[in-house]
Amino acid sequence: MLPALRGKAAVLVAVLAVLCVPGCSGPSSEEKEPDPGPSAPYRGNRGYALPDSPFTREGTVVTATCSMGARYAGVSVQAWDAERWEVREERVFPIPADAAFTNYPGAKAVNSPLVDLCGAGPDSPSPYAVDDLEYVTPRVRALFDLAFTRMAVVLRDPDGEATHAGFVESGADLDEFVRLGDATRDDEQNAVMSPDGRAVWFTYTTAAGEHRIGSRSAKGDHRLSDEGPATGHELPLAVSGKPAHAVQANMVRLAPGGRRLTGTVPKIFGNVFDTLDSTGPLTEASARSAVLLSGCVGIVGWVGDERVLCRDRSGSFRTVDARSGRAEGATVAVVREGDGMVAEGMVVSADGERFVASVHLPNDRYGARGGRADFRVVSTSGEGPATPVSHPSLSNGTVFLEWW
């Protein structure tokens, strides 16, 4: 049990938040953008002022690990020194008893990235169609605001007939959560935080059965604001920009300049899209100028504003030009051919020079067959040896969310 969670065990008495990717760095000299303001909407996340904390400083890697016991459940978010791999600070987000952090018989099945983090496993699949880490990481990152102070949750009613968006503060007691919806027939899922932590966004179903994307303010009367169309609950959300917009898709990663993003949607051609001007799913109209990344089966993150790091069909990693879609540079093999292991990527450093990969047996990320957590820091250029990352608080279920 993590020390911070052990200290809260007596209080946590119930039964078991596109996004900021490397795009939080400043604009490059080649691509200056206007200061954010009412007349110049900012499509990236650099328009938000972040507090100075160990979770937002340069050279910090942020991880999330779900821990559960007989009478508690919580998410530990840790800020790491990326050079020494020592924990700078830890925050704990308690999970309310009626939060949907796992799907089980007899309860309404819920799509939430929190289920990806806490409830998925060898005997309990992800609520989404694909659970590769390149898919899971951006989904879980969207649970938190940019500064990792709030975490969005989906709350089930005791009768299992309704679900509501809500959130918890770091360090709160178990009963100190905020339920934003209160209608008896609410059907709100895919709850994620806005970049500034001031609102929770989610997919919902109207009384007429229409699927929409909505938001509720974290303060005030929490009234529903309709934001745009949705394709149902099957795809997750990512919120970014100022003013904030949501996109419904998988593997959403915002480019450093904020003008483009990666994403995938079934039956939609392309991997790199122009940032949307409004909230909604990626569509055929969005795909008219989209770029297909050649051989890319998993998008790890942006390497600068024009290149994307992908996992290819062979299980190795390669940088791909985001304008042409063509692979370039060296092939980066994290595992040796024939050793029976596979690697998945989670996050790229802000300078684009390194990334974190998880190494495990095929179809055994959670270590059901006795495997231990094996995380490695690897050069995106393939130069030099990989650096193993090991710590007692890291587990097979740990997700690396951010590298400032």
C-alpha positions, 0 to 999 in steps of 0.5 A, spaced: 500 500 500 502 506 498 504 511 504 499 516 502 493 511 501 495 507 508 494 514 512 487 515 509 485 508 510 481 509 516 477 515 512 476 511 506 471 507 508 467 505 502 468 499 498 471 499 492 482 529 467 485 535 448 489 535 453 496 537 455 501 533 451 508 536 450 504 542 447 505 545 454 511 548 452 512 555 449 511 557 441 517 555 437 521 561 433 518 558 427 511 559 429 509 564 433 502 565 435 497 571 438 496 571 445 490 568 447 484 573 448 477 574 446 478 576 439 484 570 438 481 563 441 487 559 443 487 552 440 493 549 444 493 549 452 499 554 453 494 560 454 492 557 461 497 559 467 499 554 471 501 554 478 508 553 480 508 546 483 512 539 482 507 537 477 508 542 472 515 544 472 520 542 467 523 536 467 517 532 471 514 526 469 507 525 472 504 518 473 498 515 475 496 508 479 490 506 482 490 502 489 485 498 492 483 495 498 478 491 502 475 498 504 478 503 500 480 505 493 484 511 490 488 514 485 496 516 486 498 521 482 506 522 482 511 527 480 518 524 478 524 528 477 526 525 470 533 525 471 534 522 478 527 518 477 525 520 484 518 522 487 518 529 488 511 529 490 505 525 491 497 527 490 492 522 492 485 522 489 480 518 493 474 514 489 467 515 492 463 508 493 459 510 487 464 512 482 464 507 476 471 505 477 470 498 474 464 494 471 461 488 474 455 484 473 448 487 476 451 494 475 450 499 469 456 498 464 459 505 464 465 508 459 470 512 463 477 512 463 477 511 470 475 504 469 481 503 464 486 505 470 482 502 475 477 496 473 481 493 467 485 487 467 486 480 465 479 478 467 475 485 466 476 488 459 477 496 458 470 499 456 473 501 450 474 497 444 482 497 444 486 497 450 493 498 447 497 503 452 497 508 446 490 508 447 489 508 454 494 513 456 491 519 453 484 517 455 487 517 463 490 523 462 484 527 460 481 525 467 485 531 470 486 538 469 493 540 466 495 542 474 493 535 476 488 538 482 482 535 480 480 528 477 473 527 473 469 521 475 462 518 473 457 516 479 452 511 479 446 512 482 445 506 487 439 503 483 444 503 477 439 506 473 442 513 472 450 516 471 452 523 473 458 527 472 462 529 478 469 530 480 474 529 486 479 534 489 486 531 491 487 530 498 480 530 499 476 525 504 472 520 501 465 523 502 468 530 499 466 529 492 462 533 488 456 530 484 454 535 478 448 532 475 442 530 479 436 528 475 434 521 476 434 519 469 441 522 467 446 518 462 452 522 463 459 518 461 466 519 459 467 524 464 473 528 463 476 535 466 477 541 462 484 544 462 483 549 467 479 544 472 473 549 472 468 544 468 467 537 467 465 535 460 462 528 458 457 525 453 450 524 455 443 522 452 437 527 451 430 525 453 429 524 446 435 519 445 440 523 442 447 523 444 451 529 445 457 532 449 455 537 455 459 540 460 457 542 467 461 548 471 465 545 477 462 551 481 455 555 481 449 551 480 452 546 475 447 547 470 448 543 463 451 546 458 450 543 451 457 543 447 456 539 441 454 532 437 457 526 440 457 519 437 455 515 443 458 513 449 463 508 445 469 513 444 472 517 449 473 525 450 479 530 450 478 537 452 483 542 450 484 550 448 482 556 450 476 557 450 475 549 451 473 545 446 472 537 446 474 532 441 471 525 441 476 520 438 481 515 441 489 517 441 488 524 441 494 528 442 495 536 441 501 538 437 506 543 441 503 549 436 496 547 438 494 547 430 493 540 429 492 533 433 492 526 432 486 522 433 483 515 430 475 514 429 472 508 426 471 508 419 474 515 418 481 516 414 487 519 417 491 520 423 493 527 424 487 533 423 487 540 424 484 542 431 477 543 431 473 550 431 467 547 435 466 541 439 464 534 436 467 527 434 472 527 428 468 526 421 469 525 414 469 533 413 474 533 419 478 528 415 478 532 408 485 535 410 487 529 414 494 525 414 495 518 414 501 516 418 504 510 414 505 504 418 502 507 425 498 502 429 500 506 436 501 514 437 505 515 442 506 523 442 509 529 438 516 530 436 516 537 435 510 540 431 511 536 425 513 529 427 509 524 431 512 518 434 509 511 432 509 504 434 509 500 427 506 494 425 513 490 427 512 493 434 518 497 434 518 505 434 519 510 428 518 518 427 513 519 422 512 526 418 506 529 420 505 533 413 507 527 408 505 521 413 512 518 411 516 514 416 523 518 417 529 516 421 531 510 425 527 504 427 527 504 434 527 497 437 525 497 445 525 489 445 530 484 442 527 480 437 525 473 439 525 474 447 518 474 447 516 481 449 512 486 446 513 494 448 508 499 448 509 507 448 506 512 453 509 519 453 514 523 449 518 528 453 517 535 451 523 536 447 521 530 443 528 526 445 525 521 449 519 517 451 517 512 456 515 504 454 512 499 457 515 492 456 511 486 458 509 479 455 504 479 449 497 480 452 499 480 459 500 488 461 497 487 468 502 481 469 497 476 470 503 471 468 507 473 474 511 479 470 513 485 473 513 492 471 518 494 466 518 501 464 524 504 460 526 511 457 528 510 450 531 515 445 526 517 440 532 517 435 534 510 437 541 512 440 544 510 446 541 504 451 534 504 454 534 506 461 530 502 466 525 505 471 524 502 477 520 504 484 516 500 489 510 505 487 510 503 480 506 497 478 503 494 471 497 498 472 501 505 472 500 509 466 505 515 465 501 521 463 505 527 462 513 529 461 513 537 461 
